């Protein structure tokens, strides 16, 4: 175990500080587990140390990127802390990505090391990623492909690194160093890497621990994609800050998750309107999952009051939350004791330590209560910027340092903020961000598609899904099923529109651009 003494909570500013603190307080308590495997905090500390030594032996240095494709797992949690602890920047790669998405993330992040869990769900990810990043060394958790090191070989090489070298690497880490890059798209459709510092991630974890309550964070199941800020910062980090137990499962499988909940009795759940809808479609599964839950935080879209009424019960705390990748996840929450009406209508108030304002559309200053404007935030939980993208970083902030969220809000007289829509065209489908421009670009790679516009439409389970309007090239024809099949090899399945309207000509504005307002009205009708 690392011998550095745990610091008071107020002195924790690096990820390794937070892990040390948990190890000091909960040495023999279970920290992380999955089917067939369990680690105490002492065991987690030892595994992180061994992995960190292996990273140093592989030549990974402070500021280098370590890209990892993994399902929610104990191995993810070990590698994440190992990389960040020595000053490297960890980033997750979504197993649902296709070639074009892999290409961009790998090219943009330029990793010093690629780690893959492979094979997984029928795909040989080691082979796929090796072909796209041939210059980067690769480690395979599973069955290594040619040229990739096995996990066993990789860890064995770490034995050559002394404890003094490991300690020196950790001591060199500055709290302002990025610990994590999370890729999130903007209006251009090209994913940008939001850099989240040690200081921001730890501050976010401690703030969430405070308002959530340590007792409520005793345990939680993580089945969410680990390339997403929600899995890491909304779920895993608060549990770590509370010295709690993380129960990993590699995929969202409701019957299996219900069985895990019956057995492990998790106290904390992160959900969404989609998650609630899926649970309520299996009433017994919902009852099993929530039987021992003490706190549910939910966000991502408006959750209707009738849904909350089916979830609520005595002894269960609920909170609606709002956040972005760029805010380390949760940045607002409804206050304890808030009514179901408040939780269904508002995103609550900003976390202590941060500032939120509703900016006037013309940039002239804060909007008065009751007037819609852009939600803007400033404080210790905000990203450092976008990786190697100074122009996008400048555009993301106001002159006085507030992050522009691109979302509309209205502040009520009671201080709670109503989420009023998105300035950007991005929409959430089943909790996943979908960026129309990216989907439109993929559609237009088909030779029969001349123009495309993707708009969101409401959906009973996923809240929003995409509907694509496609204008065919002269003399060409294509049907919806052909386009769906075409897109499956190009973008993740949650981005593929659920509906298609294909026409020889689509309505246009005087400037020649597609009239998206008219198309959205047509899709809604």
C-alpha positions in Angstrom: 0.0 0.0 0.0 1.1 3.6 -0.7 2.7 4.9 2.6 1.8 8.6 2.2 -0.5 9.6 5.0 -4.0 10.5 4.1 -4.8 14.2 4.1 -7.7 16.1 5.6 -10.6 16.3 3.1 -9.9 20.0 2.5 -6.4 19.2 1.4 -7.3 16.7 -1.3 -6.6 18.1 -4.8 -5.3 15.1 -6.8 -6.9 11.8 -7.7 -4.2 9.9 -5.9 -4.8 12.0 -2.8 -8.4 11.0 -2.8 -7.6 7.3 -3.3 -5.0 7.5 -0.5 -7.6 9.0 1.8 -10.1 6.3 1.1 -7.4 3.6 1.6 -6.5 5.1 5.0 -10.1 5.2 6.2 -11.4 2.0 4.6 -8.3 -0.3 4.3 -10.2 -3.6 4.5 -13.6 -2.5 3.0 -14.5 -3.7 -0.5 -13.8 -0.9 -3.0 -14.6 -2.5 -6.3 -16.1 -5.7 -7.5 -17.5 -7.5 -10.5 -18.7 -11.1 -11.2 -16.0 -13.4 -9.8 -13.7 -10.6 -8.5 -13.5 -8.3 -5.5 -10.9 -5.8 -4.3 -10.6 -4.2 -0.9 -9.3 -0.6 -0.8 -5.9 -2.1 0.2 -6.1 -4.4 -2.8 -7.2 -1.6 -5.1 -4.2 0.5 -4.0 -1.8 -2.4 -4.6 -3.3 -3.1 -8.1 -3.1 0.6 -9.0 0.5 0.7 -7.9 1.4 -2.3 -10.0 -0.4 -0.9 -13.1 1.3 2.5 -12.6 4.7 0.9 -12.5 3.9 -0.9 -15.7 2.9 2.4 -17.3 6.2 3.9 -16.3 8.1 0.9 -17.6 6.3 1.3 -20.9 7.6 4.9 -21.1 4.4 6.7 -20.3 5.2 10.2 -18.9 3.4 13.1 -17.3 1.0 14.6 -19.9 1.0 11.5 -22.2 -2.4 10.2 -23.1 -3.5 6.6 -22.3 -6.5 5.6 -24.4 -8.6 2.7 -23.1 -11.4 0.8 -24.6 -13.2 -1.0 -21.8 -16.5 -2.0 -20.5 -17.4 -0.9 -16.9 -15.0 -3.1 -14.9 -12.5 -3.3 -12.1 -9.8 -3.2 -14.7 -11.1 0.2 -16.0 -11.0 1.6 -12.4 -7.5 0.4 -11.8 -6.1 1.7 -15.1 -7.8 5.1 -14.7 -6.3 5.7 -11.3 -2.9 4.3 -12.3 -2.6 6.6 -15.4 -3.9 9.7 -13.6 -1.8 9.1 -10.6 1.5 9.4 -12.5 0.4 12.4 -14.4 -0.8 10.8 -17.6 -4.2 11.7 -19.1 -6.6 8.8 -19.3 -9.4 8.8 -21.9 -12.1 6.2 -22.6 -13.1 4.9 -26.0 -16.7 3.8 -26.4 -16.9 0.1 -27.5 -20.0 1.1 -29.6 -17.9 3.3 -31.8 -17.3 2.5 -35.5 -14.2 3.1 -37.6 -14.7 6.8 -38.4 -15.3 7.5 -34.7 -12.2 5.5 -33.6 -10.1 7.3 -36.2 -10.9 10.8 -35.0 -10.5 10.1 -31.3 -7.2 8.3 -31.8 -5.8 10.9 -34.2 -6.8 13.8 -32.0 -5.6 12.4 -28.7 -2.4 10.9 -30.1 -2.0 8.3 -27.3 1.3 7.1 -26.0 -0.4 3.8 -25.1 -3.7 2.1 -26.2 -5.4 -0.4 -23.9 -8.2 -2.6 -25.0 -10.6 -5.1 -23.5 -10.8 -7.7 -26.3 -12.6 -9.6 -27.6 -15.8 -8.1 -26.3 -19.3 -8.7 -27.6 -18.0 -10.4 -30.7 -15.5 -7.7 -31.7 -11.7 -8.0 -31.8 -11.0 -4.5 -30.6 -7.2 -5.1 -30.3 -7.0 -5.8 -34.0 -9.4 -2.9 -34.9 -7.5 -0.3 -32.9 -4.0 -1.6 -33.8 -4.9 -1.0 -37.5 -5.9 2.6 -36.7 -3.1 3.5 -34.4 -0.1 1.4 -35.6 2.5 3.7 -34.0 1.1 3.4 -30.5 2.0 0.4 -28.3 -1.0 -1.7 -27.3 -1.9 -3.7 -24.2 -4.8 -6.2 -24.5 -6.9 -7.3 -21.5 -7.9 -10.6 -22.9 -6.6 -12.3 -26.0 -3.8 -10.1 -27.5 -3.4 -9.7 -31.2 -0.1 -9.7 -33.0 2.2 -7.0 -31.8 0.1 -6.3 -28.6 1.3 -7.1 -25.1 -0.8 -9.3 -22.9 -1.9 -7.8 -19.6 0.3 -10.3 -17.8 3.4 -9.3 -19.8 2.7 -5.6 -19.4 2.3 -5.9 -15.6 5.5 -8.1 -15.3 7.6 -5.3 -16.9 6.5 -3.0 -14.2 8.6 -4.9 -11.7 11.7 -3.1 -12.9 10.3 0.2 -11.7 11.3 1.1 -8.1 9.0 2.5 -5.4 11.1 5.6 -5.4 10.5 6.1 -9.2 6.8 5.7 -8.7 6.7 8.1 -5.8 8.6 10.7 -7.8 6.3 10.5 -10.7 3.3 10.9 -8.4 4.8 13.8 -6.5 5.4 15.7 -9.8 1.7 15.8 -10.6 0.2 19.3 -10.3 -3.5 19.6 -9.3 -4.1 21.7 -12.4 -2.8 18.9 -14.7 -5.5 17.2 -16.8 -6.3 13.8 -15.4 -9.1 12.9 -17.9 -10.1 13.8 -21.4 -13.8 13.1 -22.3 -14.7 13.5 -26.0 -17.9 15.5 -26.6 -19.1 16.9 -29.9 -20.1 20.4 -30.7 -22.2 22.0 -33.4 -19.6 21.1 -36.0 -20.1 17.4 -35.3 -16.4 16.8 -34.7 -15.8 15.5 -31.2 -13.7 17.7 -28.9 -11.6 16.5 -26.0 -12.7 18.3 -22.8 -9.8 18.3 -20.4 -10.8 17.8 -16.7 -8.1 18.5 -14.2 -7.3 16.6 -11.0 -8.4 19.7 -9.0 -11.8 19.9 -10.8 -12.6 16.2 -10.6 -11.7 15.9 -6.9 -13.6 19.2 -6.1 -16.6 17.8 -8.0 -16.4 14.5 -6.1 -16.2 16.1 -2.7 -19.0 18.6 -3.5 -21.3 15.7 -4.6 -20.4 13.7 -1.5 -21.4 16.6 0.6 -24.9 17.2 -0.8 -25.6 13.5 -1.6 -24.6 12.3 1.9 -21.8 9.8 2.5 -24.3 7.2 3.9 -26.3 7.3 0.6 -23.1 6.5 -1.3 -22.3 3.3 0.5 -22.5 1.3 -2.8 -23.6 1.6 -6.4 -23.8 -0.4 -9.6 -21.9 1.0 -12.6 -23.0 -0.4 -16.0 -22.7 2.9 -17.8 -20.1 3.5 -20.6 -16.8 4.6 -18.9 -15.9 7.0 -21.7 -18.8 9.2 -20.4 -18.5 11.8 -17.7 -21.6 10.4 -16.1 -20.1 7.1 -15.3 -16.8 8.5 -13.9 -17.8 11.8 -12.2 -21.5 11.4 -11.4 -21.3 7.8 -10.2 -17.8 6.4 -9.5 -16.0 9.4 -8.0 -18.6 10.4 -5.4 -18.7 6.7 -4.2 -14.9 6.8 -3.9 -15.1 10.1 -2.0 -17.4 8.3 0.5 -15.2 5.2 0.7 -18.0 3.2 -0.9 -18.2 0.1 -2.9 -18.5 0.1 -6.7 -20.2 -2.9 -8.4 -19.3 -3.1 -12.0 -21.2 -4.9 -14.8 -20.2 -4.7 -18.4 -23.5 -3.8 -20.0 -27.0 -2.5 -19.3 -29.0 -5.8 -18.9 -32.0 -5.1 -16.8 -32.8 -8.6 -15.6 -29.1 -9.1 -14.6 -28.9 -5.7 -12.9 -32.1 -6.6 -11.0 -30.4 -9.8 -9.7 -27.2 -7.9 -8.8 -29.4 -5.4 -6.9 -31.2 -8.1 -5.0 -27.8 -9.6 -4.0 -25.7 -6.5 -3.4 -28.3 -4.0 -2.2 -26.8 -0.9 -3.8 -27.7 2.4 -2.0 -27.1 4.9 -4.8 -28.4 5.0 -8.4 -27.8 7.4 -11.3 -30.6 7.2 -13.8 -32.5 9.2 -16.4 -36.0 9.4 -17.9 -35.0 6.5 -20.2 -33.7 4.5 -17.4 -36.9 5.0 -15.4 -39.0 4.1 -18.5 -37.1 0.9 -19.0 -37.4 -0.1 -15.4 -41.1 0.6 -15.3 -41.6 -1.6 -18.3 -40.5 -4.5 -16.0 -42.3 -3.6 -12.7 -40.7 -6.5 -10.7 -37.3 -5.5 -12.0 -37.8 -1.9 -10.9 -38.9 -3.1 -7.5 -35.8 -5.3 -7.1 -33.5 -2.6 -8.3 -34.9 0.1 -6.0 -35.7 -2.0 -2.9 -32.6 -0.9 -1.0 -31.8 2.3 -2.9 -31.5 5.4 -0.6 -30.7 8.0 -3.3 -31.5 8.4 -7.0 -30.1 11.3 -9.0 -31.5 11.7 -12.5 -31.1 14.0 -15.4 -30.5 14.2 -19.1 -34.0 15.3 -20.0 -37.3 16.3 -18.3 -38.7 13.6 -16.2 -42.6 13.9 -16.0 -44.1 14.0 -12.5 -46.2 10.8 -13.2 -43.0 8.9 -13.7 -41.5 10.2 -10.5 -44.7 9.3 -8.6 -44.2 5.7 -9.6 -40.6 5.7 -8.4 -40.9 7.7 -5.2 -41.4 5.9 -1.8 -40.8 6.8 1.8 -37.1 6.7 2.7 -35.9 7.3 -0.9 -34.3 10.6 -1.7 -34.6 11.9 -5.3 -32.8 14.7 -7.0 -32.9 16.1 -10.5 -29.5 17.1 -11.7 -28.0 19.0 -14.7 -24.5 19.1 -16.0 -22.2 18.6 -19.0 -18.9 17.0 -19.7 -17.4 20.5 -19.5 -18.6 20.9 -15.9 -17.3 17.5 -14.6 -20.9 16.3 -14.8 -23.3 17.4 -12.2 -23.4 21.2 -11.7 -26.9 21.7 -10.4 -29.2 19.7 -8.2 -32.7 20.1 -6.7 -32.4 20.8 -3.0 -33.2 18.2 -0.3 -36.9 18.1 0.4 -37.9 19.4 -3.1 -41.3 18.4 -4.2 -41.9 16.1 -7.2 -43.3 19.0 -9.0 -40.0 21.0 -8.5 -38.0 18.0 -9.6 -40.1 17.5 -12.7 -40.0 21.2 -13.7 -36.5 22.4 -12.7 -32.9 21.4 -12.5 -32.6 23.1 -9.1 -29.7 25.3 -8.1 -25.9 25.4 -8.7 -23.6 23.4 -6.5 -21.9 25.2 -3.6 -18.6 26.8 -4.7 -19.8 27.5 -8.2 -21.7 30.4 -9.8 -24.5 30.1 -12.4 -26.1 32.9 -14.3 -28.7 33.1 -17.1 -27.0 35.2 -19.8 -28.9 37.6 -22.0 -29.0 36.5 -25.6 -27.2 39.7 -26.7 -24.4 39.2 -24.1 -25.3 42.3 -22.2 -25.4 40.6 -18.8 -27.6 38.4 -16.7 -31.2 37.9 -17.7 -33.9 38.9 -15.1 -35.9 36.1 -13.4 -38.5 34.6 -15.8 -36.5 35.5 -18.9 -34.8 32.8 -21.0 -31.1 33.0 -21.6 -28.0 30.9 -21.8 -27.0 28.9 -18.8 -23.5 29.9 -17.9 -21.3 28.6 -15.1 -18.0 29.4 -13.4 -16.1 27.7 -10.6 -13.8 24.9 -9.5 -15.6 22.1 -11.4 -15.3 23.6 -14.9 -13.0 22.1 -17.5 -9.5 23.5 -18.3 -10.3 23.6 -22.0 -10.4 21.5 -25.1 -7.4 19.4 -25.9 -5.2 21.0 -28.6 -8.1 23.3 -29.6 -7.5 26.8 -28.3 -10.1 28.3 -30.7 -12.8 26.1 -29.3 -11.6 26.8 -25.8 -11.9 30.6 -26.3 -15.3 30.2 -27.8 -16.5 28.1 -24.8 -15.9 30.9 -22.3 -17.1 34.5 -21.8 -14.6 37.2 -21.2 -15.2 37.1 -17.5 -14.6 33.3 -17.3 -18.1 31.8 -17.4 -18.5 28.6 -19.4 -21.1 28.9 -22.2 -23.2 25.7 -21.9 -25.2 26.3 -25.1 -28.3 25.5 -23.1 -31.3 27.8 -22.3 -32.6 28.3 -18.8 -35.0 30.4 -16.9 -34.4 31.3 -13.3 -37.6 31.2 -11.2 -38.3 33.5 -8.3 -37.6 30.6 -5.9 -34.0 30.4 -7.3 -34.6 27.1 -9.1 -33.7 27.0 -12.8 -36.0 25.7 -15.5 -34.2 23.9 -18.4 -35.7 25.6 -21.5 -34.0 23.8 -24.4 -30.8 23.9 -26.3 -29.1 26.6 -28.2 -27.3 23.9 -30.0 -29.0 21.3 -32.1 -27.7 18.4 -30.0 -30.3 16.2 -28.5 -30.2 13.3 -26.0 -31.5 9.9 -27.1 -31.7 7.4 -24.2 -29.2 9.4 -22.3 -26.7 9.6 -25.2 -25.8 12.9 -26.9 -26.6 12.9 -30.6 -25.3 15.7 -32.8 -27.3 16.1 -36.0 -24.4 17.5 -38.1 -22.3 14.3 -37.5 -25.2 12.1 -38.5 -26.0 14.3 -41.5 -22.4 14.1 -42.7 -22.5 10.3 -42.4 -25.8 10.1 -44.4 -24.4 12.2 -47.2 -21.5 9.8 -47.7 -24.1 7.6 -49.4 -24.0 8.3 -53.2 -27.8 8.6 -53.4 -28.0 11.3 -50.6 -27.5 14.9 -51.7 -28.7 16.7 -48.6 -29.7 15.6 -45.2 -31.2 17.2 -42.1 -31.7 15.4 -38.8 -34.1 16.7 -36.2 -35.2 15.3 -32.9 -38.7 14.0 -32.3 -40.2 12.8 -29.0 -40.2 9.1 -28.1 -41.9 7.3 -25.2 -38.8 5.4 -24.0 -35.8 7.3 -25.3 -37.3 10.8 -24.8 -35.8 12.0 -28.1 -34.8 10.2 -31.3 -33.6 11.4 -34.6 -35.7 11.7 -37.8 -33.7 12.2 -41.0 -34.9 14.1 -44.0 -32.9 13.1 -47.1 -32.9 14.8 -50.4 -31.8 12.4 -53.1 -29.3 13.2 -55.8 -30.7 13.7 -59.3 -31.6 10.3 -60.9 -30.9 8.5 -57.6 -33.2 6.6 -55.3 -32.6 5.0 -51.9 -34.8 3.6 -49.1 -34.7 3.9 -45.3 -33.5 0.4 -44.7 -30.6 0.8 -47.1 -29.5 4.0 -45.3 -29.8 2.4 -41.9 -27.6 -0.5 -43.0 -25.2 2.0 -44.5 -24.9 4.0 -41.3 -24.4 0.9 -39.0 -20.7 0.7 -40.1 -20.2 4.4 -39.7 -21.8 5.6 -36.5 -22.9 4.2 -33.2 -26.4 2.7 -33.3 -27.9 5.2 -30.9 -27.1 8.0 -33.5 -28.9 6.3 -36.3 -32.2 8.0 -37.0 -35.3 6.0 -36.1 -37.3 7.6 -38.9 -36.5 8.7 -42.5 -38.3 10.9 -44.9 -36.8 10.6 -48.4 -37.7 13.1 -51.1 -36.5 14.5 -54.4 -36.5 18.0 -52.9 -36.7 19.3 -49.4 -37.9 22.8 -48.3 -35.2 25.4 -48.3 -34.7 28.9 -46.9 -33.9 31.9 -49.2 -30.2 31.3 -48.6 -30.4 27.8 -50.0 -30.1 26.0 -46.7 -32.6 23.4 -45.6 -35.5 24.8 -43.6 -35.0 22.9 -40.4 -37.8 24.6 -38.6 -40.3 23.4 -41.3 -38.8 20.0 -41.2 -39.0 19.7 -37.4 -42.7 20.7 -37.7 -43.2 18.1 -40.3 -41.5 15.4 -38.2 -43.7 16.4 -35.2 -46.9 16.3 -37.2 
